[in-house]
């Protein structure tokens, strides 16, 4: 089942994101459940959030993945939304 994890960073948190980026990318690679992912950009082209599509068994597995993301553990996010997602194109 696919889930879209959409996050918004706390204000002025770019350094927190950069400090934890390597661990976040390693987590994505190690877990093997991310179908696609990338940062959301602000009007200046700076990273300010994330959009991650997970392929996992259920909502509990998606929530566990989100909770263990190094970005989440570092307190980067102001808001997090996790929703079931249906792939139609691509």
N, C-alpha and C positions, 0 to 999 in steps of 0.2 A: 504494500500500500504506500502511496506517495503522500508526503506532507510538505507544505511550504512553511519554512521558518523565516519570518520577517522580523528584523530587529531595527531599532533606532538607537543610535549611540547617545549617551549623555552629552550635554553641551561641553564643548572644549575638551573632548576625550580622545582626540586624535593620537596623542602620545601614548595613552593606555592601549589603544588599538595597535600602534606600531610596536610597542614593547612586547605584546603578546601574539603578534602576527605569525611568527615562525612556529610557535606551539600550536596555534589554531590550525595552520595549514598541515602540520604533521598529524594532528588529530583527524582531520578530514581524510588524509591518505591512509592512516592506520585503521580507521574504523570501516572503511569500504562501503558505506551506506549512502554517500553523497552522490546524487546523480548529476547535479550541476550546482554551482555556487558562484557568488561574486559580491563585491561591495556595492552598496547604494551610494551615489555621489550627490553632494550638495551643489549649489549653483556655481561654486568656484572649482568644481572638479575634485574636491577632497572627499575621502571616504567618511561616511556618516552613519552607516548601518550595513546590514547584510540581507541577502536573499539566498536561501539555501533550500534546495529540494532534496528531501531524504526519501530513500526507499527502504522502509522498515515494516515490521509485522503489524504494528498497531500504534495508536496514539501514545500509549505508555512508553513504548520503545522510542518514539520520536521525542517525547518529553525528557526521557533519560539522556538521550544523545544531546539535546539542547542544554540540559543542566550541567553536563560534563564538559561542554565546550570551554576551552581555556579563556575565551573572551567572556563568557558568562561568569566563570569563576573569578575573573579579574574585576568584575563589577562594571563592565563597559556599557551595558545597555540601560537605557531609560525605559524602553518599552519592548516587549517581545510578543509576537503573535504566532501561533502554531495552528495551522488549519489543514485538513485533508485537501489534497489537490489532485485534479484529474488532468493528465496530459492529453492534449488534443492534436497539437501540431509539433513536429520536430522529433 
